[in-house]
Amino acid sequence: MINASFAKRCNLEINVMDLQGRSIYSENVSDVSVLTKNVVLNDVTQGIYLLKLTSDSGKVLTKKIVVD
């Protein structure tokens, strides 16, 4: 589950990548100030992945996630 809030409304790109930088999930969301999103990763191998949120203003938030 992704929960994030922003000071003003923005467009976001959501990416989940493996540790080699390969994208395994990508989605664009428009005009949000609060994001609550359930990302289903049923078909991926157990391990550590990176969640990257990129706003249209160029701000980037990266978090480590564990799939078990």
VEXTI-37485 format. One record per residue (C-alpha): residue number from 0; residue in one letter; x, y, z. Coordinates in nm, 4 decimals, padded with zeros to 6 digits. Example, Ala and Ser with C-alpha at 12.3 -4.5 7.8 and 13.67 -1.06 7.14 Angstrom:
residues 2
<node pos="0" code="A" u="01.2300" v="-00.4500" w="00.7800"/>
<node pos="1" code="S" u="01.3670" v="-00.1060" w="00.7140"/>
This chain:
residues 68
<node pos="0" code="M" u="00.0000" v="00.0000" w="00.0000"/>
<node pos="1" code="I" u="00.1357" v="00.3420" w="-00.0943"/>
<node pos="2" code="N" u="00.0284" v="00.6383" w="00.1178"/>
<node pos="3" code="A" u="00.1714" v="00.9804" w="00.0341"/>
<node pos="4" code="S" u="00.0588" v="01.3412" w="00.0594"/>
<node pos="5" code="F" u="00.1862" v="01.6470" w="-00.1240"/>
<node pos="6" code="A" u="00.1766" v="02.0208" w="-00.0523"/>
<node pos="7" code="K" u="-00.0048" v="02.0852" w="-00.3806"/>
<node pos="8" code="R" u="-00.1758" v="01.8821" w="-00.6502"/>
<node pos="9" code="C" u="00.0603" v="01.7128" w="-00.8959"/>
<node pos="10" code="N" u="00.0935" v="01.4385" w="-01.1527"/>
<node pos="11" code="L" u="00.2970" v="01.1350" w="-01.0453"/>
<node pos="12" code="E" u="00.4782" v="00.8473" w="-01.2047"/>
<node pos="13" code="I" u="00.4889" v="00.5360" w="-00.9848"/>
<node pos="14" code="N" u="00.7657" v="00.2853" w="-01.0574"/>
<node pos="15" code="V" u="00.8668" v="-00.0354" w="-00.8833"/>
<node pos="16" code="M" u="01.2101" v="-00.1606" w="-00.9876"/>
<node pos="17" code="D" u="01.4293" v="-00.4543" w="-00.8991"/>
<node pos="18" code="L" u="01.7784" v="-00.3875" w="-00.7643"/>
<node pos="19" code="Q" u="01.9212" v="-00.4067" w="-01.1179"/>
<node pos="20" code="G" u="01.7003" v="-00.1105" w="-01.2174"/>
<node pos="21" code="R" u="01.4528" v="-00.3069" w="-01.4291"/>
<node pos="22" code="S" u="01.0975" v="-00.1759" w="-01.4076"/>
<node pos="23" code="I" u="00.8458" v="-00.4361" w="-01.2904"/>
<node pos="24" code="Y" u="00.5524" v="-00.1981" w="-01.2373"/>
<node pos="25" code="S" u="00.4775" v="00.1475" w="-01.3730"/>
<node pos="26" code="E" u="00.1720" v="00.3710" w="-01.3559"/>
<node pos="27" code="N" u="00.0945" v="00.7394" w="-01.4017"/>
<node pos="28" code="V" u="-00.1593" v="00.9155" w="-01.1807"/>
<node pos="29" code="S" u="-00.2936" v="01.2633" w="-01.2468"/>
<node pos="30" code="D" u="-00.3868" v="01.5594" w="-01.0305"/>
<node pos="31" code="V" u="-00.3372" v="01.4166" w="-00.6796"/>
<node pos="32" code="S" u="-00.2577" v="01.5794" w="-00.3477"/>
<node pos="33" code="V" u="-00.3109" v="01.2597" w="-00.1447"/>
<node pos="34" code="L" u="-00.2184" v="00.9220" w="-00.2883"/>
<node pos="35" code="T" u="-00.3504" v="00.5949" w="-00.1491"/>
<node pos="36" code="K" u="-00.2712" v="00.3128" w="-00.3868"/>
<node pos="37" code="N" u="-00.2580" v="-00.0639" w="-00.3520"/>
<node pos="38" code="V" u="00.0088" v="-00.2041" w="-00.5857"/>
<node pos="39" code="V" u="-00.0251" v="-00.5786" w="-00.6447"/>
<node pos="40" code="L" u="00.3061" v="-00.7567" w="-00.7057"/>
<node pos="41" code="N" u="00.1880" v="-01.1189" w="-00.7044"/>
<node pos="42" code="D" u="00.4026" v="-01.2292" w="-00.9986"/>
<node pos="43" code="V" u="00.7410" v="-01.1109" w="-00.8698"/>
<node pos="44" code="T" u="01.0081" v="-01.3113" w="-00.6917"/>
<node pos="45" code="Q" u="01.0540" v="-01.2584" w="-00.3189"/>
<node pos="46" code="G" u="01.3155" v="-00.9976" w="-00.2463"/>
<node pos="47" code="I" u="01.3942" v="-00.6291" w="-00.2161"/>
<node pos="48" code="Y" u="01.2600" v="-00.3753" w="-00.4642"/>
<node pos="49" code="L" u="01.2622" v="00.0013" w="-00.4990"/>
<node pos="50" code="L" u="00.9490" v="00.2148" w="-00.5108"/>
<node pos="51" code="K" u="01.0060" v="00.5448" w="-00.6896"/>
<node pos="52" code="L" u="00.7541" v="00.8294" w="-00.7023"/>
<node pos="53" code="T" u="00.8388" v="01.1098" w="-00.9459"/>
<node pos="54" code="S" u="00.6299" v="01.4281" w="-00.9553"/>
<node pos="55" code="D" u="00.5801" v="01.6489" w="-01.2590"/>
<node pos="56" code="S" u="00.7904" v="01.9148" w="-01.0813"/>
<node pos="57" code="G" u="01.0865" v="01.6745" w="-01.0813"/>
<node pos="58" code="K" u="01.0828" v="01.5749" w="-00.7142"/>
<node pos="59" code="V" u="01.1686" v="01.2100" w="-00.6540"/>
<node pos="60" code="L" u="01.0948" v="00.9896" w="-00.3530"/>
<node pos="61" code="T" u="01.2542" v="00.6442" w="-00.3410"/>
<node pos="62" code="K" u="01.1749" v="00.3789" w="-00.0793"/>
<node pos="63" code="K" u="01.2893" v="00.0204" w="-00.0306"/>
<node pos="64" code="I" u="01.0115" v="-00.2394" w="-00.0238"/>
<node pos="65" code="V" u="01.0295" v="-00.6100" w="00.0616"/>
<node pos="66" code="V" u="00.8178" v="-00.8701" w="-00.1146"/>
<node pos="67" code="D" u="00.7864" v="-01.1906" w="00.0864"/>
